[in-house]
Amino acid sequence: MTDEPVTGSGTGPSDPTNQETETDRKTEPEQEKESDREKESDRVEEEDDREDSLDSGEVLRRLAGLFGAAEIDAGDMYVRGQNATGHGALAIGTVNVSAATESVDGRRVWSETLSETTVQDLVRGYAPAGSDQQLDHHLKQRHLVCLSGPPGSGKLTSALVASVRRHGIDGVNILGVEQLTDVFRTKLGRRAGSGYVLRLSEEAVSELDGYTLMGLAERAATAGMTLLLVGDFSRRVQDLAGHVVEHRPAPAAEVFRARLRRDLAGRCVGFCAEDCAGECVDQYVDEECSRHPLLSAYLAGGPRPREVLPLVTALAQTVPRGRSLTDRLAQLLPRQLRERAAQILDVSADAGASVGWSAEQVRAFRLSCVVFAGLSTVEIRLAADRLVPGPHGAQTAVRLRGITLDEVLGPTLRAAMVIPNEDWATGGIRMQFAPGTEQLRTAVLDMAWTDWWLPRVLLDWLAELVRADEPEVRQAAAAAIGWSAGREVQTALEVVRNLAGERRAGVRQAAAIILVAIAMQPRLRQRVGVELDRWAAGPAAHLRDTVARAHELGLARLWPDAALGQLRLVAANRMQRRHNSVVRGLVEVYQGGHGAALVKALAQWAVSTDPADREVRLHAARALRILAERWARPPREHWPELLDLARTGIISVDDLATLWATALSLPETAYRSWRTLGFWLGRADGQPEVTAHLLALLRLVLAGRPPLARRLHHQLRHVWRSVLPGCALLDDVETLIAEDA
């Protein structure tokens, strides 16, 4: 058995009576029969429904402004083979590959050595980050370092430049693997003294455990190389204490100046004589651009590096000056949002004449562009057709491209959108709002709500889109519904209740996003809390599942006490065996500073003797395994965080021992829990204080549990001795087992 529930492809049960309205009408005997059928259907997954793996911090950041934040979706460009490596939307140039890829057990491990030209170009456009000095220090002390930062912060570029500083211009390599463990089974580091940079996905970061980290570090040290793991480790800082450096990007103004200078290098942007010395570039960057009132105000707002880079690219293409620069910035930066929103939605009668659309259809398309920015024009048009269908309900078969698309968008919205040049004439375009114009989305949505459509019409439209197959469509529509609750709270709650009762897990996930968005509005929190209390205690499995998902995506940070009670009710449902939502919600409570209350509650879950609480005990064990991978903050980074909290009396060592015994005993959690315990022993070796507390904890875990003592002896002899050959603490553990016997 695996110790992880199915996620990603997991879905809700196929219970045909999942609607709360039906359940409310059932008599008590009927509800009991329905509960039996529900338990059986909980074992069935819907293979056609897929949900996204979402991070609560990212969800909260996206919802913080509800379309009001300046989000420029460029991202780090990272392409294998002959292409580019860098941050933002910038392609550095051709990467010369000097290390061949090789196959490992049917998977791929590949390594690319960046050419000197590429590295020099990278360094020239680099604005030093605030964390560079700390990163350099760690690279001198360790062979493996994790560089952590959010998407778009430029962490990949910082890692590459750090490798340049450490190993020289010819010692920078990009490493790629299908799985981290593949590194153990291939020959890397043939170029001793080189640096390797490996970018990790969110999934890879979440799966990185102490065992793997120790193995990678040992492999890097043996090969005489440094290995930089790049990813968002914000939720794993304490798990991987001592190895993580938090990336602190350079100020936006410095990123702008450094990158614009690089993009303009070798060009004459002034009216120089025959021999241009490049002074005109410095003057243009430092005086005309950086001191421009519109641009300086934007940069002072602290946009992320990836938000600045598209702006740099746009200016470098045409090098506008004087009035042209002002006009260009007016298109790229926010200005008179309300008036511009009015111009977008106040469509002229002939705006859609070229495609045979009415003014209402054009207006619906523009609103869809605002709500679903980033999706293709095909998806946006289909969404608009659901709001305002064409004649006789038929969808208009129009291929939007080139001048036709410009006419439908109108000059104001078109000026706010970025369309890749290569897509402009091809159709299926994915448009993004230009840097600094994201606030226009809120203005347009607000005007649509107050001036053009009835709230119920818009909510029904968005609810229909939440039921769509595409996760991006569902999540964007969910955010808009959450935003709307500030205007029509009762109607929004009715909509989200219907969505929360859906069979499809992806729809329930979107409903959870709506609940978080509503709860982030202080005056609406009580309304949401009352609703969730009713759902958690009610008989509808899908509503209970949505409660868990909402806590997982951020509600547990707002209401930790309510979260513990509601998650306890939800955890008893067999349906949750297939999902991680309960455990993630519990971890959110812990991260909110309520570790003492959480551990006490979990220990009570673990010792429950009620046969109906089998699932509750399983969730307690899962939570322990996740929390056991966290490590205390410096200077106590060699302490497992839970053990350190027990040492200081913040949590009960007896409760901790109870949870460990449960996690090590249950088949679903045993495998990973024993691995984590081995990591604790490896890190504690040579630390007398940690060793003493860890051995005391093990005595409590083994007390009165002979099967655990036998399993511990097996782990010690057949697993840990080979993995940790020099660990003296294992001898103490063996003595402890003998004493217990």
LOBA-901777 format. One line per field, with one value per residue (C-alpha): residue number from 1; z, y, x; residue in three letters. Coordinates in steps of 0.1 Angstrom, whole numbers. Layout:
num: c(NUM ...)
w: c(Z ...)
v: c(Y ...)
u: c(X ...)
residuo: c(ALA ...)
END
This chain:
num: c(1 2 3 4 5 6 7 8 9 10 11 12 13 14 15 16 17 18 19 20 21 22 23 24 25 26 27 28 29 30 31 32 33 34 35 36 37 38 39 40 41 42 43 44 45 46 47 48 49 50 51 52 53 54 55 56 57 58 59 60 61 62 63 64 65 66 67 68 69 70 71 72 73 74 75 76 77 78 79 80 81 82 83 84 85 86 87 88 89 90 91 92 93 94 95 96 97 98 99 100 101 102 103 104 105 106 107 108 109 110 111 112 113 114 115 116 117 118 119 120 121 122 123 124 125 126 127 128 129 130 131 132 133 134 135 136 137 138 139 140 141 142 143 144 145 146 147 148 149 150 151 152 153 154 155 156 157 158 159 160 161 162 163 164 165 166 167 168 169 170 171 172 173 174 175 176 177 178 179 180 181 182 183 184 185 186 187 188 189 190 191 192 193 194 195 196 197 198 199 200 201 202 203 204 205 206 207 208 209 210 211 212 213 214 215 216 217 218 219 220 221 222 223 224 225 226 227 228 229 230 231 232 233 234 235 236 237 238 239 240 241 242 243 244 245 246 247 248 249 250 251 252 253 254 255 256 257 258 259 260 261 262 263 264 265 266 267 268 269 270 271 272 273 274 275 276 277 278 279 280 281 282 283 284 285 286 287 288 289 290 291 292 293 294 295 296 297 298 299 300 301 302 303 304 305 306 307 308 309 310 311 312 313 314 315 316 317 318 319 320 321 322 323 324 325 326 327 328 329 330 331 332 333 334 335 336 337 338 339 340 341 342 343 344 345 346 347 348 349 350 351 352 353 354 355 356 357 358 359 360 361 362 363 364 365 366 367 368 369 370 371 372 373 374 375 376 377 378 379 380 381 382 383 384 385 386 387 388 389 390 391 392 393 394 395 396 397 398 399 400 401 402 403 404 405 406 407 408 409 410 411 412 413 414 415 416 417 418 419 420 421 422 423 424 425 426 427 428 429 430 431 432 433 434 435 436 437 438 439 440 441 442 443 444 445 446 447 448 449 450 451 452 453 454 455 456 457 458 459 460 461 462 463 464 465 466 467 468 469 470 471 472 473 474 475 476 477 478 479 480 481 482 483 484 485 486 487 488 489 490 491 492 493 494 495 496 497 498 499 500 501 502 503 504 505 506 507 508 509 510 511 512 513 514 515 516 517 518 519 520 521 522 523 524 525 526 527 528 529 530 531 532 533 534 535 536 537 538 539 540 541 542 543 544 545 546 547 548 549 550 551 552 553 554 555 556 557 558 559 560 561 562 563 564 565 566 567 568 569 570 571 572 573 574 575 576 577 578 579 580 581 582 583 584 585 586 587 588 589 590 591 592 593 594 595 596 597 598 599 600 601 602 603 604 605 606 607 608 609 610 611 612 613 614 615 616 617 618 619 620 621 622 623 624 625 626 627 628 629 630 631 632 633 634 635 636 637 638 639 640 641 642 643 644 645 646 647 648 649 650 651 652 653 654 655 656 657 658 659 660 661 662 663 664 665 666 667 668 669 670 671 672 673 674 675 676 677 678 679 680 681 682 683 684 685 686 687 688 689 690 691 692 693 694 695 696 697 698 699 700 701 702 703 704 705 706 707 708 709 710 711 712 713 714 715 716 717 718 719 720 721 722 723 724 725 726 727 728 729 730 731 732 733 734 735 736 737 738 739 740 741)
w: c(0 -6 21 -1 -12 -49 -60 -93 -111 -81 -83 -63 -60 -85 -60 -80 -51 -43 -45 -10 -20 -25 7 28 16 26 58 84 71 36 47 63 31 11 35 28 -10 -6 12 -17 -43 -25 -38 -74 -92 -123 -147 -169 -143 -134 -109 -105 -77 -60 -33 -7 -7 -44 -43 -16 -36 -67 -48 -28 -54 -72 -106 -91 -87 -115 -127 -158 -169 -186 -163 -165 -199 -197 -228 -233 -262 -287 -273 -243 -206 -185 -165 -177 -213 -226 -247 -243 -275 -286 -260 -272 -259 -250 -228 -244 -228 -216 -207 -172 -169 -197 -184 -194 -177 -197 -191 -211 -207 -215 -240 -230 -252 -236 -201 -208 -223 -192 -168 -187 -182 -146 -117 -85 -61 -24 -16 -38 -10 11 -18 -25 11 11 -22 -5 25 8 -24 -25 -20 -26 -40 -32 -48 -62 -100 -119 -93 -114 -92 -121 -136 -101 -98 -131 -124 -89 -107 -129 -98 -82 -112 -139 -172 -186 -156 -158 -166 -168 -155 -162 -149 -151 -114 -88 -80 -116 -105 -84 -114 -140 -144 -137 -126 -151 -152 -117 -103 -123 -112 -121 -119 -117 -118 -99 -105 -77 -76 -74 -46 -26 -31 -21 13 36 23 -13 -2 17 -13 -37 -15 -11 -48 -55 -30 -44 -79 -68 -81 -68 -73 -71 -68 -80 -71 -47 -14 7 22 28 44 78 63 45 70 64 27 16 6 1 -32 -28 -62 -71 -69 -100 -111 -111 -131 -156 -161 -163 -188 -210 -212 -223 -249 -263 -262 -294 -307 -312 -298 -301 -328 -323 -347 -367 -338 -311 -277 -262 -240 -257 -243 -208 -212 -226 -199 -169 -179 -204 -191 -155 -146 -166 -141 -153 -153 -121 -103 -117 -107 -72 -68 -67 -96 -100 -124 -148 -148 -157 -185 -210 -205 -213 -244 -256 -252 -267 -299 -309 -284 -281 -270 -259 -266 -281 -249 -229 -253 -252 -214 -213 -231 -209 -175 -157 -164 -159 -155 -151 -183 -202 -189 -201 -235 -236 -228 -245 -279 -310 -331 -360 -339 -349 -385 -400 -383 -383 -345 -327 -303 -274 -287 -290 -255 -241 -260 -244 -210 -215 -226 -192 -171 -190 -200 -209 -225 -262 -283 -291 -254 -248 -277 -265 -231 -246 -267 -234 -221 -254 -280 -317 -337 -328 -302 -328 -320 -345 -366 -368 -368 -349 -361 -374 -382 -374 -338 -335 -347 -322 -293 -300 -297 -259 -250 -278 -265 -231 -245 -256 -286 -298 -332 -346 -334 -346 -380 -371 -348 -315 -299 -262 -251 -219 -203 -209 -179 -155 -170 -149 -128 -159 -154 -120 -135 -165 -143 -119 -147 -163 -130 -124 -159 -184 -169 -140 -113 -115 -152 -147 -118 -137 -166 -144 -126 -160 -168 -134 -146 -178 -185 -185 -151 -161 -171 -138 -117 -134 -132 -96 -87 -105 -85 -52 -62 -69 -34 -22 -43 -42 -12 -9 -46 -46 -17 -34 -65 -46 -26 -58 -72 -39 -43 -77 -83 -102 -80 -102 -98 -60 -60 -79 -53 -26 -43 -43 -5 1 -20 -1 33 24 25 63 64 47 69 93 65 51 86 93 59 64 99 84 55 77 100 73 54 20 13 -15 6 33 8 -4 32 34 1 13 44 23 0 28 51 78 82 88 112 128 156 133 109 135 143 107 94 122 109 73 80 92 56 36 6 20 18 -19 -12 7 15 51 58 39 59 91 79 72 109 120 98 112 146 163 165 202 196 164 179 209 186 163 193 203 167 168 200 192 196 177 147 126 133 112 86 113 126 91 86 120 108 75 91 115 85 68 99 108 77 90 107 132 122 125 146 156 121 132 153 138 145 163 186 194 203 225 242 251 263 236 225 246 240 249 222 197 206 201 166 156 168 147 116 118 123 97 64 44 62 74 45 43 81 86 59 77 111 94 83 119 130 103 111 149 147 163 181 217 228 198 203 239 232 201 220 248 222 207 242 245 210 216 252 251 214 206 169 165 182 158 128 141 144 108 96 116 102 66 57 79 83 45 40 71 75 97 119 155 168 152 179 206 189 188 225 231 213 234 266 255 248)
v: c(0 35 61 88 93 96 132 151 125 118 129 128 98 89 93 102 120 145 177 192 202 165 154 180 165 129 113 99 63 74 94 63 43 71 71 34 40 70 49 25 52 69 41 50 78 96 92 121 148 163 189 212 210 244 261 280 308 312 311 338 360 357 366 394 419 400 412 444 433 439 403 401 365 360 336 320 308 274 253 221 220 247 276 298 299 329 347 368 366 370 344 348 331 297 273 253 217 201 172 146 133 98 73 59 30 44 79 109 127 155 182 213 234 270 286 315 338 329 333 366 379 366 384 417 419 408 431 418 403 410 373 369 373 347 323 326 319 287 275 278 258 232 212 214 245 252 286 295 322 327 324 354 365 358 330 308 336 343 306 306 338 324 293 317 334 301 281 306 314 278 259 265 236 231 198 181 149 131 122 134 98 94 114 85 62 82 96 133 157 144 180 183 218 226 239 223 241 220 236 218 218 223 186 178 203 187 152 161 144 143 110 123 156 138 115 144 163 133 127 163 162 129 143 176 197 221 214 243 233 261 262 276 261 286 258 236 260 244 209 215 238 248 241 268 304 328 347 384 400 434 464 468 500 482 453 477 497 466 447 478 485 450 450 483 474 481 503 540 555 591 614 606 612 584 569 562 554 542 572 578 544 554 588 572 546 568 601 597 564 560 596 596 603 575 549 559 557 522 510 524 501 471 450 416 411 391 420 445 425 427 464 465 444 467 498 483 474 510 531 558 593 624 624 590 576 591 577 543 543 554 522 501 516 523 555 567 532 540 560 533 506 527 530 492 482 511 494 512 497 487 474 438 444 427 394 397 402 425 451 428 400 422 435 399 390 420 411 375 388 406 376 349 368 343 317 313 334 302 296 333 333 302 318 349 329 314 349 364 337 345 344 314 303 292 299 322 304 332 328 359 370 400 431 413 407 444 456 434 443 481 505 508 471 463 488 471 436 420 396 377 389 354 347 380 365 328 326 307 337 338 375 389 423 445 454 478 474 445 470 476 442 452 484 466 439 465 484 453 445 479 492 464 431 420 403 371 369 373 348 321 327 323 293 276 282 269 236 237 210 234 241 276 285 271 290 323 321 311 342 364 348 354 390 394 384 419 431 401 379 359 351 342 318 301 297 283 259 243 241 226 197 187 152 165 172 200 219 215 228 259 262 262 290 310 304 316 347 355 349 373 401 408 418 385 361 354 344 320 305 297 280 259 248 235 217 200 186 177 144 155 141 165 196 182 176 213 224 205 220 255 250 236 266 292 292 274 304 326 303 278 268 263 244 218 211 211 190 164 160 158 134 107 104 76 98 117 87 96 132 152 182 174 170 201 220 207 218 252 254 245 270 297 293 269 238 231 229 209 182 178 174 149 128 125 115 89 71 71 36 42 18 46 67 45 73 99 80 77 115 121 98 115 149 137 124 157 178 155 167 203 216 243 278 287 286 254 240 206 200 185 212 189 175 210 220 190 199 234 220 237 203 172 146 119 133 133 97 86 102 86 52 56 67 39 13 21 4 36 57 33 34 71 75 51 70 102 87 76 111 123 98 108 145 140 120 140 163 151 172 162 126 125 139 116 85 95 99 65 49 63 52 16 13 -14 -19 -50 -51 -16 -28 -57 -34 -9 -37 -47 -10 -7 -39 -40 -3 23 5 6 41 57 35 61 70 62 70 37 18 36 27 -9 -8 9 -20 -45 -27 -26 -63)
u: c(0 11 10 -4 -40 -48 -46 -46 -66 -89 -125 -156 -179 -206 -235 -266 -282 -255 -275 -281 -316 -325 -308 -327 -360 -351 -366 -342 -344 -339 -308 -293 -299 -283 -253 -247 -249 -226 -199 -199 -198 -170 -147 -154 -134 -145 -116 -128 -124 -90 -82 -52 -27 -31 -10 -29 -4 -7 -45 -45 -21 -42 -74 -58 -66 -93 -81 -67 -31 -6 0 20 20 54 71 105 114 131 134 154 179 188 169 170 174 166 139 110 99 134 152 189 200 212 225 254 250 283 270 248 216 215 187 182 157 136 136 158 186 201 228 236 267 260 284 306 287 254 269 284 251 234 258 256 219 218 208 225 199 199 204 235 260 242 239 277 284 263 279 313 301 279 277 239 218 181 173 137 115 80 74 87 112 143 156 167 189 203 212 230 249 259 273 293 308 316 329 338 323 328 315 277 254 217 206 172 158 124 127 152 162 175 205 216 217 236 271 271 299 324 336 349 345 314 281 248 214 183 149 122 85 60 54 91 95 67 81 117 123 153 166 167 183 210 217 219 243 265 265 274 303 316 316 332 304 278 241 216 180 157 120 94 105 85 65 95 120 118 117 150 165 201 199 174 183 154 158 156 154 169 146 125 142 176 162 147 179 202 181 173 210 217 189 202 239 257 229 229 197 206 220 256 284 299 317 289 305 273 267 234 221 230 213 182 180 189 174 146 131 140 131 99 70 48 75 92 58 53 87 84 54 77 66 83 112 90 66 93 108 79 80 117 112 84 105 136 118 110 130 103 113 96 59 60 75 47 20 36 38 2 -7 15 7 -26 -44 -80 -93 -129 -130 -112 -135 -165 -149 -144 -180 -198 -197 -207 -235 -212 -183 -190 -200 -169 -178 -215 -218 -243 -231 -242 -221 -190 -196 -198 -166 -147 -160 -148 -114 -112 -123 -104 -73 -46 -69 -71 -95 -114 -121 -129 -154 -171 -175 -189 -214 -227 -234 -248 -255 -256 -288 -311 -285 -260 -223 -208 -182 -156 -119 -106 -72 -53 -73 -106 -95 -84 -118 -137 -115 -116 -87 -88 -89 -65 -40 -41 -35 -3 -6 25 35 36 0 -15 -25 -29 -60 -62 -44 -36 -38 -24 -29 2 24 7 -28 -41 -61 -82 -98 -114 -127 -143 -158 -173 -188 -203 -219 -234 -242 -247 -260 -282 -261 -280 -273 -236 -235 -254 -230 -199 -214 -219 -182 -171 -185 -164 -137 -107 -92 -81 -116 -130 -106 -110 -148 -145 -124 -150 -179 -159 -154 -191 -201 -193 -222 -246 -236 -268 -270 -233 -237 -265 -244 -214 -236 -248 -213 -200 -225 -213 -199 -168 -138 -126 -158 -157 -122 -134 -162 -135 -117 -150 -154 -119 -125 -157 -140 -112 -138 -141 -177 -187 -168 -196 -219 -194 -186 -223 -226 -195 -205 -238 -220 -194 -220 -245 -250 -238 -204 -196 -204 -181 -154 -157 -152 -119 -108 -116 -95 -67 -67 -64 -95 -76 -53 -83 -102 -79 -103 -132 -109 -100 -137 -149 -119 -126 -161 -150 -121 -145 -159 -144 -144 -114 -92 -87 -78 -51 -74 -79 -42 -33 -59 -44 -9 -24 -35 0 16 -7 10 -14 9 1 -37 -32 -9 -32 -62 -44 -33 -70 -78 -51 -63 -100 -114 -145 -145 -160 -129 -106 -103 -98 -68 -54 -56 -38 -10 -8 -5 22 43 40 48 78 96 98 129 134 146 183 203 184 181 195 164 132 107 82 110 121 86 83 117 104 70 50 36 33 60 34 11 40 49 13 12 46 34 2 20 46 19 -7 0 -9 17 43 67 73 71 100 120 114 124 156 162 157 184 208 205 207 239 267 242 241 212 190 201 190 155 151 160 136 109 116 113 78 70 81 66 40 42 63 54 69 101 104 99 124 150 142 147 179 195 183 178 195 228 234 221 238 270 288 259 269 234 222 241 222 190 200 207 173 156 174 164 127 128)
residuo: c(MET THR ASP GLU PRO VAL THR GLY SER GLY THR GLY PRO SER ASP PRO THR ASN GLN GLU THR GLU THR ASP ARG LYS THR GLU PRO GLU GLN GLU LYS GLU SER ASP ARG GLU LYS GLU SER ASP ARG VAL GLU GLU GLU ASP ASP ARG GLU ASP SER LEU ASP SER GLY GLU VAL LEU ARG ARG LEU ALA GLY LEU PHE GLY ALA ALA GLU ILE ASP ALA GLY ASP MET TYR VAL ARG GLY GLN ASN ALA THR GLY HIS GLY ALA LEU ALA ILE GLY THR VAL ASN VAL SER ALA ALA THR GLU SER VAL ASP GLY ARG ARG VAL TRP SER GLU THR LEU SER GLU THR THR VAL GLN ASP LEU VAL ARG GLY TYR ALA PRO ALA GLY SER ASP GLN GLN LEU ASP HIS HIS LEU LYS GLN ARG HIS LEU VAL CYS LEU SER GLY PRO PRO GLY SER GLY LYS LEU THR SER ALA LEU VAL ALA SER VAL ARG ARG HIS GLY ILE ASP GLY VAL ASN ILE LEU GLY VAL GLU GLN LEU THR ASP VAL PHE ARG THR LYS LEU GLY ARG ARG ALA GLY SER GLY TYR VAL LEU ARG LEU SER GLU GLU ALA VAL SER GLU LEU ASP GLY TYR THR LEU MET GLY LEU ALA GLU ARG ALA ALA THR ALA GLY MET THR LEU LEU LEU VAL GLY ASP PHE SER ARG ARG VAL GLN ASP LEU ALA GLY HIS VAL VAL GLU HIS ARG PRO ALA PRO ALA ALA GLU VAL PHE ARG ALA ARG LEU ARG ARG ASP LEU ALA GLY ARG CYS VAL GLY PHE CYS ALA GLU ASP CYS ALA GLY GLU CYS VAL ASP GLN TYR VAL ASP GLU GLU CYS SER ARG HIS PRO LEU LEU SER ALA TYR LEU ALA GLY GLY PRO ARG PRO ARG GLU VAL LEU PRO LEU VAL THR ALA LEU ALA GLN THR VAL PRO ARG GLY ARG SER LEU THR ASP ARG LEU ALA GLN LEU LEU PRO ARG GLN LEU ARG GLU ARG ALA ALA GLN ILE LEU ASP VAL SER ALA ASP ALA GLY ALA SER VAL GLY TRP SER ALA GLU GLN VAL ARG ALA PHE ARG LEU SER CYS VAL VAL PHE ALA GLY LEU SER THR VAL GLU ILE ARG LEU ALA ALA ASP ARG LEU VAL PRO GLY PRO HIS GLY ALA GLN THR ALA VAL ARG LEU ARG GLY ILE THR LEU ASP GLU VAL LEU GLY PRO THR LEU ARG ALA ALA MET VAL ILE PRO ASN GLU ASP TRP ALA THR GLY GLY ILE ARG MET GLN PHE ALA PRO GLY THR GLU GLN LEU ARG THR ALA VAL LEU ASP MET ALA TRP THR ASP TRP TRP LEU PRO ARG VAL LEU LEU ASP TRP LEU ALA GLU LEU VAL ARG ALA ASP GLU PRO GLU VAL ARG GLN ALA ALA ALA ALA ALA ILE GLY TRP SER ALA GLY ARG GLU VAL GLN THR ALA LEU GLU VAL VAL ARG ASN LEU ALA GLY GLU ARG ARG ALA GLY VAL ARG GLN ALA ALA ALA ILE ILE LEU VAL ALA ILE ALA MET GLN PRO ARG LEU ARG GLN ARG VAL GLY VAL GLU LEU ASP ARG TRP ALA ALA GLY PRO ALA ALA HIS LEU ARG ASP THR VAL ALA ARG ALA HIS GLU LEU GLY LEU ALA ARG LEU TRP PRO ASP ALA ALA LEU GLY GLN LEU ARG LEU VAL ALA ALA ASN ARG MET GLN ARG ARG HIS ASN SER VAL VAL ARG GLY LEU VAL GLU VAL TYR GLN GLY GLY HIS GLY ALA ALA LEU VAL LYS ALA LEU ALA GLN TRP ALA VAL SER THR ASP PRO ALA ASP ARG GLU VAL ARG LEU HIS ALA ALA ARG ALA LEU ARG ILE LEU ALA GLU ARG TRP ALA ARG PRO PRO ARG GLU HIS TRP PRO GLU LEU LEU ASP LEU ALA ARG THR GLY ILE ILE SER VAL ASP ASP LEU ALA THR LEU TRP ALA THR ALA LEU SER LEU PRO GLU THR ALA TYR ARG SER TRP ARG THR LEU GLY PHE TRP LEU GLY ARG ALA ASP GLY GLN PRO GLU VAL THR ALA HIS LEU LEU ALA LEU LEU ARG LEU VAL LEU ALA GLY ARG PRO PRO LEU ALA ARG ARG LEU HIS HIS GLN LEU ARG HIS VAL TRP ARG SER VAL LEU PRO GLY CYS ALA LEU LEU ASP ASP VAL GLU THR LEU ILE ALA GLU ASP ALA)
END
